[in-house]
Amino acid sequence: DAGVTQSPTHLIKTRGQQVTLRCSPKSGHDTVSWYQQALGQGPQFIFQYYEEEERQRGNFPDRFSGHQFPNYSSELNVNALLLGDSALYLCASSLNGTDTQYFGPGTRLTVL
Amino acid sequence: AQSVTQPDIHITVSEGASLELRCNYSYGATPYLFWYVQSPGQGLQLLLKYFSGDTLVQGIKGFEAEFKRSQSSFNLRKPSVHWSDAAEYFCAVDPHTGRRALTFGSGTRLQVQP
């Protein structure tokens, strides 16, 4: 049973560019959440997708957007990258109606 | 304000010694509580969770945690630490208000001495 997978593993971008990160949920899961983990800090909730719609959103600007596909996989898009966007981006999946989220290995984004 | 606090940024224990990592939360009602572990360069692995019922919960890798409502705490324990337990440990809460978003503490880095 494959767990949560994310791609790419690492990514380097420059300020002002745009980036897309991808996530495939654990088999049987239909809900995907995205978190940002800055160096030395705990993860912070960005948003959650269910039934191809954004269901909840944390305190992140509109530069952060997402999408969920019919197969439940998801993308996180960040526009106009800032140096402060450098972080580990974690995807977590769960089954709607349950309360346990399982995390992927993350994508390390470096903005130069 | 709602928050999760892990008072210890860094803890060092000797291999074979016991371990307790502290977590305190501030919410109006009892949230769902979780402990995750993160090894260097890795994602988060769920160690254990508390939703209701027995206040002492068992997890993987020999870890357990005790929920104390009176102290708003959910401390993680292990009787005998192994060198492979060296990692970052995060306490997280889900207020189950429908927001379905985990709030994490800032983490405790565990170092294990031989």
Chai-1 contact restraints between the chains, C-beta under 6 A:
chainA,res_idxA,chainB,res_idxB,connection_type,confidence,min_distance_angstrom,max_distance_angstrom,comment,restraint_id
A,G42,B,F90,contact,1.0,0.0,6.0,A-B,restraint_1
A,G42,B,F104,contact,1.0,0.0,6.0,A-B,restraint_2
A,G42,B,G105,contact,1.0,0.0,6.0,A-B,restraint_3
A,G42,B,S106,contact,1.0,0.0,6.0,A-B,restraint_4
A,G42,B,G107,contact,1.0,0.0,6.0,A-B,restraint_5
A,P43,B,F104,contact,1.0,0.0,6.0,A-B,restraint_6
A,F45,B,A101,contact,1.0,0.0,6.0,A-B,restraint_7
A,Q48,B,R100,contact,1.0,0.0,6.0,A-B,restraint_8
A,Q56,B,R99,contact,1.0,0.0,6.0,A-B,restraint_9
A,Q56,B,R100,contact,1.0,0.0,6.0,A-B,restraint_10
A,Q56,B,A101,contact,1.0,0.0,6.0,A-B,restraint_11
A,L90,B,G43,contact,1.0,0.0,6.0,A-B,restraint_12
A,D99,B,Y32,contact,1.0,0.0,6.0,A-B,restraint_13
A,D99,B,D94,contact,1.0,0.0,6.0,A-B,restraint_14
A,F103,B,G43,contact,1.0,0.0,6.0,A-B,restraint_15
A,F103,B,L44,contact,1.0,0.0,6.0,A-B,restraint_16
A,G104,B,G43,contact,1.0,0.0,6.0,A-B,restraint_17
A,P105,B,Q42,contact,1.0,0.0,6.0,A-B,restraint_18
A,P105,B,G43,contact,1.0,0.0,6.0,A-B,restraint_19
A,G106,B,G43,contact,1.0,0.0,6.0,A-B,restraint_20
